[in-house]
Amino acid sequence: MNLLKQMPIKYFDHYMLRPIKKSDYKDMFEYGKSKDVCQYLTWGPMFHISEAKKSIKSIFLTRPKKGIPVGYAIVDTLLDKMIGTIDFHTKIEHQNVVEIGYVLNQSYWSKHIMSQALKIVTEVGFEVYQYDKIIIKHLKNNTASGKVIKNNGYKFKNSYPYHYDKITQVLSSEMMVYELTKENYDENKSR
């Protein structure tokens, strides 16, 4: 089995993490068109469903060629609906280090779904893919994302000024950088 294309399926509560697939585009567009969901992201909001199709096909499904897993769809199993993604979107060149990104449909905010998903993906990163370190970032004013990161044992590393011109807005803030090493993960797990 190619672990970059066929990530291990994981369950928690009535949610599932499974590899993203082409047929998820309608659900991706549902949350991807929301200005609130995309306000701290470098992409979106989406204006046409074809953007979601293209995102899955040319971004997620091409990741194994770059040596990183395709990415997880977060699925509400009661509705058989993809409600977000969480993935290792970048591999640091010449290092065994990856960066995680995530997004969640606004209807599912404040339900601890992303905290649980991040816990599982962190475990998969260290135990299945054997990464040495995982990095995760958020814009300073995205405090909800900061809580998710800190609740999963990631340690603040540094920050830097961040400016990004989107089609619909300008992101100008401070980027907060966190990391978790395999060593720290193992220490936390043994407690």
Secondary structure as UniProt FT lines:
FT   TURN            3..5
FT   STRAND          10..12
FT   TURN            13..14
FT   STRAND          15..19
FT   HELIX           22..24
FT   HELIX           25..32
FT   HELIX           35..38
FT   TURN            39..40
FT   HELIX           49..55
FT   HELIX           56..60
FT   TURN            61..62
FT   HELIX           63..66
FT   STRAND          72..76
FT   TURN            77..80
FT   STRAND          81..91
FT   TURN            93..94
FT   STRAND          97..104
FT   HELIX           106..108
FT   TURN            109..110
FT   HELIX           113..127
FT   STRAND          133..139
FT   TURN            140..141
FT   HELIX           143..151
FT   TURN            152..153
FT   STRAND          155..165
FT   STRAND          170..181
FT   HELIX           182..189
//
